[in-house]
Amino acid sequence: MNKDKHGSPFDRGSADCYYRRQFNPHYWPEGTGNGEKITDLTRRELTNYREGWNYQLKIGDFKQW
């Protein structure tokens, strides 16, 4: 799985953190908002989601409302 792909677990973790949403592991295999939203993640997918979340926390870039 490509971590950089729009809709990937890494991408969604990063986006959720950026928008200050709750930690809610999921991804969209066909791109964000397309196809089926996957919420039953494998261990690897959950790790990728968490890596995206933590990356966003580390760089400190968040949506300014």
Secondary structure, DSSP 8 states (H G I E B T S, - for coil): --TTSTTSHHHHHHHHHHTT------B-TTSTTSS--B-S--HHHHHHHHHHHHHHHHHT-----
